[in-house]
Amino acid sequence: MVTRLISDYRVSLRRACEVSLLSTSVWYYKHHRPDNAPLRLLIRSIAETRVHYGIERIVVLLKREGWHESPKRIYRIYKEEGLNLWVKRPRRCRA
């Protein structure tokens, strides 16, 4: 919207942001997300080779390999990849 105001009405960026109720800091903001691709591949390869390992064991293996990432971040990637283990329901004893 701001770019259209600037090009159509030939106003400054500051004025266009003011009209559209947008802060100039929001306009200039660039996100700084880290690249998860290598970590994502490593988590997937561990989960595929060791099928019965859950998230806790994968976190330990990653720390042993030198990846000092937050367990919350590792768990988020683990869930996004669809690697959650199935939880077995206990069998009920019928008398």
DATATA-V855436 format. One record per helix or strand. SS is the DSSP state (H for helix, E for strand). FROM is the first residue (numbers start at 0). LEN is the number of residues. If there is no record, write none. Layout:
# DATATA-V855436
ss:SS from:FROM len:LEN
ss:SS from:FROM len:LEN
This chain:
# DATATA-V855436
ss:H from:1 len:8
ss:H from:12 len:7
ss:H from:23 len:5
ss:H from:36 len:13
ss:H from:54 len:10
ss:H from:70 len:10
